[in-house]
């Protein structure tokens, strides 16, 4: 009965993944003159359009999204503080390319260096932050590659913290979309910095290189990149109501083109898709029989808010299939995985999501265990 109720609760539930990018729509997806691109729904992780999603490309200064992720993580853990002063090394000062123009030997606060990376794409600021956190760029690069592993970025490898070209410095449109999504979701307060349109340091004012902030009202981040070999790159984000998209673009032939293409992708997404919240975090979707526990039933649900990406005009039915572990036995901890929900369309699994225990249940007393032993005996017979 409990599994039937679970199916009833979830009959309209849908969690879409990258399958949407690989299926046929009743409309054309954007055909962009770039090396690769991805358009992701940030709330669900669904890639709804893309080109050569897993083709290895140079990330250029989009590398700094990963650098900033680790900076924000260090701030969150209080390993460093925004008020820390960083003594600028000769290496940081001598960095070529985009800079915030920090001076060797001077002390600059972390919060200024962060703005220098976000707004001015400062290579000098990126190296200074890496040295402050890890003692040197080389060890920080090790941390970046550990981050890529932890986030399951299957086709990403870093050689530096700035995005300067390197033979083994690469990513993909899919991986960069995932990284951008993680930064937005994991550090929402820090992410607000990415909408800053200009920043002044050392009496030098520089405008944010992300021109979408001036030309597209829904845009609020995140980072540009360019080298002669990588072309013009961009990871951009835009939000309308409950829907937020990230568009990652690699290899546009001009700065103007990358911003034009990102608007095309956002308009495609907002016109054809909608994001809906179906379940709240910790909402009970089913109670399942508990064995040898101090309670007879265990509450099961999701440990995060569940959003779905839907075509605005699509009535195709999605059927959920609940896969609980065969026998749930105490003790059970909070957030212990107890199974999965597969979502099928036309008999094909298009997505899967874990379900968890929503409460802790300890082992029952001697009498409860004897009772469950007897019940189990007759069930197994």
NORTA-V507344 format. One record per residue. N is the residue number from 1. RES is the residue in one letter. SS is DSSP state (a for helix, b for strand, c for the rest). PSI is psi in whole degrees, -180 to 180 (* if undefined). D_FIRST is the distance of its C-alpha to the first C-alpha in Angstrom with 1 decimal. Layout:
N_RES_SS_PSI_D_FIRST ; N_RES_SS_PSI_D_FIRST
//
This chain:
1_X_c_-41_0.0 ; 2_X_a_-37_3.8 ; 3_X_a_-34_5.5 ; 4_X_a_-44_5.1 ; 5_X_a_-37_6.3 ; 6_X_a_-45_8.6 ; 7_X_a_-38_10.0 ; 8_X_a_-44_10.6 ; 9_X_a_-36_12.4 ; 10_X_c_12_14.4 ; 11_X_c_-29_15.3 ; 12_X_c_8_18.8 ; 13_X_c_140_19.2 ; 14_X_c_129_22.2 ; 15_X_c_112_24.2 ; 16_X_c_140_27.3 ; 17_X_c_-153_29.7 ; 18_X_c_-2_33.0 ; 19_X_a_-32_31.9 ; 20_X_a_-34_33.1 ; 21_X_a_-16_36.6 ; 22_X_a_2_36.6 ; 23_X_c_171_35.3 ; 24_X_c_127_37.3 ; 25_X_c_164_37.2 ; 26_X_c_13_38.6 ; 27_X_c_163_41.3 ; 28_X_c_142_43.6 ; 29_X_c_157_43.0 ; 30_X_c_136_46.1 ; 31_X_c_100_48.7 ; 32_X_c_142_50.5 ; 33_X_c_74_53.7 ; 34_X_c_168_52.5 ; 35_X_c_-47_51.7 ; 36_X_b_161_48.0 ; 37_X_b_162_45.6 ; 38_X_b_142_42.0 ; 39_X_b_115_40.3 ; 40_X_b_138_37.2 ; 41_X_b_115_34.9 ; 42_X_c_-36_35.2 ; 43_X_c_-30_31.9 ; 44_X_c_-19_29.8 ; 45_X_c_8_32.2 ; 46_X_b_127_32.1 ; 47_X_b_110_35.4 ; 48_X_b_-11_35.9 ; 49_X_b_151_39.4 ; 50_X_b_167_41.8 ; 51_X_b_126_44.7 ; 52_X_c_56_45.2 ; 53_X_c_-33_42.5 ; 54_X_c_18_43.2 ; 55_X_c_130_46.9 ; 56_X_c_129_48.8 ; 57_X_b_164_51.0 ; 58_X_c_132_53.2 ; 59_X_c_-16_51.5 ; 60_X_a_-139_54.9 ; 61_X_a_-4_54.4 ; 62_X_a_-15_50.7 ; 63_X_a_-34_50.9 ; 64_X_a_-16_51.4 ; 65_X_a_-42_47.8 ; 66_X_a_-42_46.9 ; 67_X_a_-46_50.0 ; 68_X_a_-33_48.9 ; 69_X_a_-45_45.3 ; 70_X_a_-33_46.8 ; 71_X_a_-47_49.3 ; 72_X_a_-37_46.5 ; 73_X_a_-38_44.5 ; 74_X_a_-36_47.7 ; 75_X_a_-43_48.2 ; 76_X_a_-38_44.7 ; 77_X_c_-4_45.1 ; 78_X_c_20_48.6 ; 79_X_c_-35_50.2 ; 80_X_c_169_52.6 ; 81_X_c_151_53.4 ; 82_X_c_-24_54.3 ; 83_X_c_-3_57.5 ; 84_X_c_145_58.5 ; 85_X_b_133_61.8 ; 86_X_b_125_62.0 ; 87_X_b_123_65.4 ; 88_X_c_124_65.8 ; 89_X_c_166_66.8 ; 90_X_a_-37_69.3 ; 91_X_a_-47_66.6 ; 92_X_a_-44_64.5 ; 93_X_a_-35_67.6 ; 94_X_c_-2_68.8 ; 95_X_c_136_65.6 ; 96_X_c_175_66.3 ; 97_X_c_-154_64.4 ; 98_X_c_136_62.7 ; 99_X_c_159_63.6 ; 100_X_c_1_63.5 ; 101_X_c_49_67.1 ; 102_X_c_157_66.6 ; 103_X_c_141_69.8 ; 104_X_c_136_70.3 ; 105_X_c_-16_70.7 ; 106_X_c_157_69.3 ; 107_X_b_124_66.4 ; 108_X_b_136_63.6 ; 109_X_b_150_60.4 ; 110_X_a_-43_57.0 ; 111_X_a_-33_55.9 ; 112_X_a_-40_58.9 ; 113_X_a_-39_58.2 ; 114_X_a_-47_54.6 ; 115_X_a_-35_55.9 ; 116_X_a_-32_58.5 ; 117_X_a_-46_55.8 ; 118_X_a_-53_53.6 ; 119_X_c_-46_56.3 ; 120_X_c_-2_59.2 ; 121_X_c_41_57.4 ; 122_X_c_116_59.8 ; 123_X_a_-37_60.2 ; 124_X_a_-43_62.3 ; 125_X_a_-37_59.7 ; 126_X_a_-45_57.0 ; 127_X_a_-40_59.2 ; 128_X_a_-43_60.2 ; 129_X_a_-41_56.5 ; 130_X_a_-42_55.7 ; 131_X_a_-37_58.8 ; 132_X_a_-38_57.9 ; 133_X_a_-44_54.3 ; 134_X_a_-3_55.0 ; 135_X_c_-10_58.7 ; 136_X_c_157_59.3 ; 137_X_a_-36_57.9 ; 138_X_a_-46_57.4 ; 139_X_a_-33_54.9 ; 140_X_a_-36_53.1 ; 141_X_a_-38_52.6 ; 142_X_a_-40_50.9 ; 143_X_a_-38_48.6 ; 144_X_a_-43_47.9 ; 145_X_a_-30_47.0 ; 146_X_a_-39_44.7 ; 147_X_a_-45_43.0 ; 148_X_a_-40_42.7 ; 149_X_a_-46_41.1 ; 150_X_a_-35_38.6 ; 151_X_c_3_37.7 ; 152_X_c_40_37.3 ; 153_X_c_93_40.2 ; 154_X_c_-23_40.8 ; 155_X_c_44_44.1 ; 156_X_c_135_45.8 ; 157_X_b_140_48.7 ; 158_X_c_144_51.2 ; 159_X_c_-17_54.9 ; 160_X_c_177_55.9 ; 161_X_c_-2_54.6 ; 162_X_c_-29_56.4 ; 163_X_c_11_55.6 ; 164_X_c_145_59.0 ; 165_X_c_143_59.0 ; 166_X_c_148_58.3 ; 167_X_c_-37_57.7 ; 168_X_c_32_54.5 ; 169_X_c_103_53.4 ; 170_X_b_164_50.7 ; 171_X_b_-168_47.3 ; 172_X_c_166_45.4 ; 173_X_a_-40_44.2 ; 174_X_a_-49_40.6 ; 175_X_a_-41_41.3 ; 176_X_a_-32_43.4 ; 177_X_a_-42_40.7 ; 178_X_a_-45_38.2 ; 179_X_a_-44_41.0 ; 180_X_a_-43_41.8 ; 181_X_a_-46_38.1 ; 182_X_a_-42_37.9 ; 183_X_a_-45_41.1 ; 184_X_a_-46_40.1 ; 185_X_a_-36_36.7 ; 186_X_a_-26_37.8 ; 187_X_c_64_41.1 ; 188_X_a_-35_40.8 ; 189_X_a_-43_43.8 ; 190_X_a_-33_46.0 ; 191_X_a_-27_45.0 ; 192_X_a_-24_46.8 ; 193_X_a_-26_50.0 ; 194_X_a_-11_49.6 ; 195_X_a_-2_50.5 ; 196_X_c_128_53.9 ; 197_X_c_-21_56.5 ; 198_X_b_164_59.5 ; 199_X_b_140_60.6 ; 200_X_b_126_64.0 ; 201_X_b_140_65.1 ; 202_X_c_36_68.7 ; 203_X_c_21_69.9 ; 204_X_b_118_68.4 ; 205_X_b_127_65.8 ; 206_X_b_140_63.5 ; 207_X_b_151_61.0 ; 208_X_c_133_57.4 ; 209_X_c_-12_57.5 ; 210_X_c_94_54.3 ; 211_X_c_-12_56.0 ; 212_X_a_-28_52.7 ; 213_X_a_-24_52.9 ; 214_X_a_-19_55.9 ; 215_X_a_-8_55.0 ; 216_X_c_112_51.3 ; 217_X_c_-29_49.9 ; 218_X_c_-11_46.3 ; 219_X_b_143_47.3 ; 220_X_b_17_47.2 ; 221_X_b_-177_47.7 ; 222_X_b_-46_47.9 ; 223_X_b_142_50.6 ; 224_X_b_166_53.3 ; 225_X_b_150_54.9 ; 226_X_b_133_57.9 ; 227_X_b_166_60.1 ; 228_X_c_-34_62.4 ; 229_X_c_-30_60.2 ; 230_X_c_-20_56.8 ; 231_X_b_-163_57.8 ; 232_X_b_123_56.4 ; 233_X_b_160_52.9 ; 234_X_b_136_50.5 ; 235_X_b_116_47.1 ; 236_X_b_153_46.6 ; 237_X_b_144_43.8 ; 238_X_b_147_43.4 ; 239_X_b_137_41.0 ; 240_X_b_119_40.3 ; 241_X_c_-124_37.8 ; 242_X_c_1_34.5 ; 243_X_b_128_35.6 ; 244_X_b_134_37.7 ; 245_X_b_150_39.1 ; 246_X_b_132_41.1 ; 247_X_b_123_43.6 ; 248_X_b_130_45.4 ; 249_X_b_132_48.5 ; 250_X_b_133_50.9 ; 251_X_b_28_54.3 ; 252_X_b_154_55.3 ; 253_X_c_-1_59.0 ; 254_X_c_161_59.9 ; 255_X_a_-42_58.6 ; 256_X_a_-40_58.6 ; 257_X_a_-41_56.4 ; 258_X_a_-37_53.6 ; 259_X_a_-38_53.3 ; 260_X_a_-45_53.5 ; 261_X_a_-39_50.8 ; 262_X_a_-39_48.4 ; 263_X_a_-40_48.8 ; 264_X_a_-44_48.1 ; 265_X_a_-44_44.8 ; 266_X_a_-43_43.7 ; 267_X_a_-39_44.6 ; 268_X_a_-47_42.6 ; 269_X_a_-52_39.5 ; 270_X_a_-29_39.8 ; 271_X_a_-36_40.6 ; 272_X_a_-15_37.8 ; 273_X_b_160_34.8 ; 274_X_b_150_33.0 ; 275_X_b_127_31.0 ; 276_X_b_144_28.1 ; 277_X_b_120_26.1 ; 278_X_b_-36_22.4 ; 279_X_b_142_21.0 ; 280_X_c_153_23.0 ; 281_X_c_135_23.5 ; 282_X_c_14_21.4 ; 283_X_c_131_18.9 ; 284_X_b_122_15.4 ; 285_X_b_-18_13.0 ; 286_X_b_150_10.0 ; 287_X_b_126_9.9 ; 288_X_b_151_9.4 ; 289_X_b_135_10.5 ; 290_X_c_136_14.3 ; 291_X_b_136_16.8 ; 292_X_c_25_20.3 ; 293_X_b_163_20.1 ; 294_X_c_-16_21.6 ; 295_X_c_156_18.3 ; 296_X_c_-27_15.0 ; 297_X_b_151_12.9 ; 298_X_b_136_14.3 ; 299_X_b_132_14.6 ; 300_X_b_140_14.5 ; 301_X_b_-158_16.5 ; 302_X_c_146_19.9 ; 303_X_c_18_23.2 ; 304_X_c_160_25.2 ; 305_X_c_137_25.3 ; 306_X_b_118_23.9 ; 307_X_b_158_26.3 ; 308_X_b_149_26.3 ; 309_X_b_124_29.3 ; 310_X_b_142_29.3 ; 311_X_b_138_32.0 ; 312_X_c_-27_33.3 ; 313_X_c_69_33.4 ; 314_X_c_117_30.5 ; 315_X_c_9_27.8 ; 316_X_c_137_26.4 ; 317_X_c_138_22.6 ; 318_X_c_129_21.0 ; 319_X_b_122_17.7 ; 320_X_b_147_15.8 ; 321_X_b_121_14.5 ; 322_X_b_130_12.7 ; 323_X_b_89_14.4 ; 324_X_b_153_13.5 ; 325_X_c_153_15.9 ; 326_X_c_-38_15.0 ; 327_X_c_122_15.3 ; 328_X_c_115_16.0 ; 329_X_b_136_18.9 ; 330_X_c_152_21.1 ; 331_X_c_153_23.4 ; 332_X_b_131_21.8 ; 333_X_c_163_24.1 ; 334_X_c_140_23.7 ; 335_X_c_24_23.3 ; 336_X_c_130_22.4 ; 337_X_b_128_20.9 ; 338_X_b_3_17.4 ; 339_X_b_-166_17.0 ; 340_X_b_162_17.8 ; 341_X_b_119_16.8 ; 342_X_b_141_18.9 ; 343_X_b_121_20.0 ; 344_X_b_137_21.3 ; 345_X_b_118_23.9 ; 346_X_c_31_25.1 ; 347_X_c_-2_23.3 ; 348_X_b_134_25.2 ; 349_X_b_120_23.8 ; 350_X_b_-14_25.8 ; 351_X_b_162_24.5 ; 352_X_b_143_22.3 ; 353_X_b_139_21.5 ; 354_X_b_148_20.6 ; 355_X_b_152_18.0 ; 356_X_b_162_18.9 ; 357_X_b_138_18.4 ; 358_X_c_0_19.7 ; 359_X_c_163_21.0 ; 360_X_c_135_22.8 ; 361_X_b_122_21.6 ; 362_X_c_170_24.3 ; 363_X_b_144_24.3 ; 364_X_c_176_23.7 ; 365_X_c_-179_26.5 ; 366_X_a_-41_27.6 ; 367_X_a_-38_25.7 ; 368_X_a_-41_22.3 ; 369_X_a_-40_23.1 ; 370_X_a_-43_24.2 ; 371_X_a_-47_21.1 ; 372_X_a_-33_18.8 ; 373_X_a_-43_21.3 ; 374_X_a_-44_21.0 ; 375_X_a_-44_17.2 ; 376_X_a_-38_17.5 ; 377_X_a_-45_20.4 ; 378_X_a_-34_18.6 ; 379_X_a_-46_15.6 ; 380_X_a_-29_18.3 ; 381_X_c_*_20.3
//
